[in-house]
């Protein structure tokens, strides 16, 4: 874990990592980078206009980073979009983060406590609910 931690810190060079420096320490129980998932979800989670008929679709993807904090996962999604304020990213990517949250909850069988967007262009981080 310490070697992974060193690579993680070395690979990040933006101000938004301040929170990560506090939370991801060599003692952090689990750190997942590019964590891939394949889960079945209700289509209505992707498109609210789809009738909730009990059908399921397969969703595949990967989260940039997840780590354990107080027994729950924290998801971190890095964005390179050039926007003027971080709140814009939260609006643009809220659905994506909520899908990631559901996917990791199912695939890793662990609750997700928080989803974060880290803007590399703005050197800032925002929590998405």
Secondary structure, 3 states (H helix, E strand, C coil): CHHHHHHHHHHCCCHHHHHHHHHCCCCCCCEEEEEEEEEEECHHHCCCCCCCCCCCEEEEEEEEEEEEECCEEEEEEEECCCCCCHHHHHHHHHHHHHHHHHHHHHHHCCCEEEEEEEECCCCEEEEEC
